[in-house]
Amino acid sequence: MATNALERASLPAITFISRLPPAVPIIVVFALVLIGGFLGPWGAIAWGLVILYLAWMLALSWPRLTVAERLMRIAVIVLIAGLTVIQVVPR
């Protein structure tokens, strides 16, 4: 039931994203990762947006994914979150 609520709430955004050329979301995520890597502690904002987007996509696709696919996507989110924490918290 929560998945249906999330899907209904996400429908306008998913409709907008689906109308874009397929490369646009990939390029935007890649650009945010690069920006996050070069801006120092302020780059955590860009990486946070990437984490939110990837977690949102994972939540929407969760019921249709195999266990291996779920683990791989979770690993990517955890990796980016770890890089964000490392970047924000200096030595």
C-alpha positions as CSV (number, residue, x, y, z in Angstrom):
1,M,0.0,0.0,0.0
2,A,2.9,2.4,0.8
3,T,4.4,1.6,-2.6
4,N,1.1,2.6,-4.3
5,A,1.1,5.9,-2.4
6,L,4.7,6.6,-3.4
7,E,3.9,5.7,-7.0
8,R,0.9,8.0,-7.1
9,A,2.8,10.8,-5.5
10,S,5.7,10.3,-7.9
11,L,3.6,10.1,-11.1
12,P,4.0,13.8,-12.1
13,A,7.7,13.7,-11.7
14,I,8.1,10.4,-13.4
15,T,5.9,11.6,-16.3
16,F,8.2,14.6,-16.7
17,I,11.4,12.6,-16.6
18,S,10.0,10.0,-19.0
19,R,9.4,12.8,-21.6
20,L,13.0,13.9,-21.5
21,P,15.6,12.2,-23.8
22,P,17.0,9.1,-22.1
23,A,20.4,10.6,-21.7
24,V,19.3,13.7,-19.8
25,P,18.8,12.1,-16.3
26,I,22.1,10.2,-16.7
27,I,24.0,13.4,-17.6
28,V,22.3,15.4,-14.8
29,V,23.3,12.7,-12.2
30,F,26.8,12.5,-13.6
31,A,27.2,16.3,-13.6
32,L,26.0,16.4,-10.0
33,V,28.5,13.8,-9.0
34,L,31.3,15.8,-10.7
35,I,30.1,19.0,-9.1
36,G,30.0,17.3,-5.7
37,G,33.5,16.1,-6.2
38,F,35.0,19.5,-7.0
39,L,33.2,21.8,-4.6
40,G,34.7,20.6,-1.4
41,P,32.2,20.5,1.6
42,W,29.6,22.4,-0.5
43,G,29.6,19.5,-2.9
44,A,27.8,17.5,-0.3
45,I,24.6,19.3,-1.4
46,A,25.0,18.0,-5.0
47,W,25.8,14.5,-3.7
48,G,22.8,14.7,-1.4
49,L,20.6,15.3,-4.4
50,V,22.1,12.3,-6.2
51,I,21.5,10.2,-3.1
52,L,17.9,11.3,-2.9
53,Y,17.3,10.7,-6.6
54,L,18.8,7.2,-6.5
55,A,17.0,6.3,-3.3
56,W,13.7,7.4,-4.9
57,M,14.3,5.4,-8.0
58,L,15.2,2.4,-5.8
59,A,12.0,2.7,-3.8
60,L,9.9,2.9,-7.0
61,S,11.6,-0.1,-8.6
62,W,12.0,-2.2,-5.4
63,P,9.2,-4.7,-6.0
64,R,10.4,-5.5,-9.5
65,L,14.1,-6.0,-8.7
66,T,15.9,-9.2,-7.8
67,V,17.9,-9.5,-4.6
68,A,21.2,-9.0,-6.5
69,E,19.9,-5.8,-8.2
70,R,18.7,-4.4,-4.9
71,L,22.0,-5.0,-3.2
72,M,23.9,-3.4,-6.1
73,R,21.7,-0.3,-6.0
74,I,22.0,-0.1,-2.2
75,A,25.7,-0.4,-2.5
76,V,25.9,2.6,-4.9
77,I,23.8,4.7,-2.5
78,V,25.9,3.7,0.5
79,L,29.1,4.5,-1.5
80,I,28.0,7.9,-2.4
81,A,26.7,8.6,1.1
82,G,30.1,7.5,2.5
83,L,31.9,9.8,0.1
84,T,29.7,12.6,1.1
85,V,30.4,12.1,4.8
86,I,34.2,11.9,4.1
87,Q,34.0,15.1,2.1
88,V,32.0,17.0,4.8
89,V,34.0,15.8,7.8
90,P,37.6,16.9,7.3
91,R,40.5,15.0,8.9
